[in-house]
Amino acid sequence: MHDLRKAARSAADLATDHLACVAEGPVWRPVPEADRTWLTRQPLPAGGRPLTDLLDEVRDRILPYPMGNGHPRFFGWVNSPPSPAGVLTAPLAAAMNPSCAGGDHAGVLLERTAVRWLAELVGFPHRTGGGLLTSGASMATVVALATARHQALRDQGHDVRETGLYGQRPLALYVSAEAHSCLRKAAELLGLGTRHLRTVPVDAAFRMDTGELRRLIAADRRAGVRPFFVAASAGTVNTGAVDPLDDIAVIAAEHGLWYHIDGAYGALGILAQDAALRYAGLERANSLALDPHKWLGVPVDAGCVLFREPAGARDAFSLVPPYLRDDDAGELGWFSEYGTEQTRPFRALRVWATIAHLGRDGIVRLVQHTSALARTLAELVEASYDFELLAPTVTSIVAFRHRPPNLDTDRVEALNKAIPAAVQRRGRTFLTGTQLSGAAALRACILHPDTTEDDLALLLREIRVAAREVTA
Ligand SMILES: *Cc1c(COP(=O)(O)O)cnc(C)c1O
């Protein structure tokens, strides 16, 4: 124990030094060959070593090569810096090391509060048992879609857990062209097949076109396919667009569809100034996926799925073998009865600590700050002769393109494809690219509480320099 105490103090210093210095270093740097070899090719050690030795290697060979998302000038994908409260409590969760499958201990009890707080933050109606923490939104989506599938077939008098999908009339599900790939993965995994996954076109603002949704549902009905599930996005990865949630709720109710909302990244955007109206209808979903490890900054992993009705997920997943049977499990049973995981980590401690540390007010400030910066970046882009804004900025993601004058379309396309890697190599800032309406685009996602307006100006300068490097 003395060994651990001493090493733990050093580890705390390493972690806080890392966080304190991260903004001064490069956002990202390539791993030199010697360290790459060490990271990937170490032989299995026959004997062990003292804990403090390991820390030296962490300091010298691991901490210098982060992905970049702790840095205030990291604008890639949707990856936030870690919340201080999350960093603080992660080792404590490991020290307790419970399985939050179930039982009667602090880990499972605190998860009730963490889940309810997330629901309350985004204004989703909550009943105890109506949700659980997951590894991320991908798993949250699997849990939600499996629940919807189970219910849809039960309504037809079938138990999918017994018969599978064999002999069933095809079930159709609807997602927008801008939906996250995790929906497709979940559909494939659950045997629904992509043949009946309908991609609903989007409007000019990259929101689901509800007229097209209606048309696709009608076509399926005529063809004898049963529509059963629609997923809206509250914050797409490409542009941060929020689908017309209320209109989709009306259509879902009319056709008896399960209504799922992917708010993995953007559900918290409801807390931004004047955003509430845009999110109207979020509270009408049957299920909502949201990721505390995105905008909220809870260290990875922390996802969450919320259900309007707690019973559905338990019907779809509950399986209690005799060696687990606990007759004192209470009315709600175990968390493991509501999803795929059996042994479950103590994610709730990081989620609870992050929300408790910031408070609702602090979270509102974080969302406002990052959303306001995104609007500022959009204004900078629009005011520039060589940048073009590609989508309205409604959350904290800005989709744009570099378009130096006198370049033809093909060269603009090639340039924008090459820019992200070139910017990343330079190490001063980090952004990633995407495809929008079939053309290469740049996107910046702002999640860091310490990002400033100067960082945004630097981002545009770096893109120009990187573009000249690529062209030369
Ligand atoms: C990140 C993300 C997902 C996938 O969630 P994971 O936590 O990576 O599993 C799904 N949808 C959106 C909009 C996301 O941003």
The ligand as an SDF file (V2000), in Angstrom:
LIG
                    3D

 15 15  0  0  0  0  0  0  0  0999 V2000
  -20.5780   10.5500  -31.1660 C   0  0  0  0  0  0  0  0  0  0  0  0
  -21.8910   10.4290  -31.8130 C   0  0  0  0  0  0  0  0  0  0  0  0
  -22.5150    9.1950  -31.9510 C   0  0  0  0  0  0  0  0  0  0  0  0
  -21.8540    7.8940  -31.5540 C   0  0  0  0  0  0  0  0  0  0  0  0
  -21.6600    7.8490  -30.1960 O   0  0  0  0  0  0  0  0  0  0  0  0
  -20.4310    7.0700  -29.5030 P   0  0  0  0  0  0  0  0  0  0  0  0
  -20.4340    7.6550  -28.1420 O   0  0  0  0  0  0  0  0  0  0  0  0
  -19.2170    7.4130  -30.2930 O   0  0  0  0  0  0  0  0  0  0  0  0
  -20.7510    5.6420  -29.5240 O   0  0  0  0  0  0  0  0  0  0  0  0
  -23.7680    9.1620  -32.5060 C   0  0  0  0  0  0  0  0  0  0  0  0
  -24.3810   10.2880  -32.9120 N   0  0  0  0  0  0  0  0  0  0  0  0
  -23.7960   11.4860  -32.8310 C   0  0  0  0  0  0  0  0  0  0  0  0
  -24.5320   12.6930  -33.3190 C   0  0  0  0  0  0  0  0  0  0  0  0
  -22.5350   11.6090  -32.2640 C   0  0  0  0  0  0  0  0  0  0  0  0
  -21.9620   12.8070  -32.1640 O   0  0  0  0  0  0  0  0  0  0  0  0
  1  2  1  0
  2  3  1  0
  2 14  2  0
  3  4  1  0
  3 10  2  0
  4  5  1  0
  5  6  1  0
  6  7  2  0
  6  8  1  0
  6  9  1  0
 10 11  1  0
 11 12  2  0
 12 13  1  0
 12 14  1  0
 14 15  1  0
M  END
$$$$
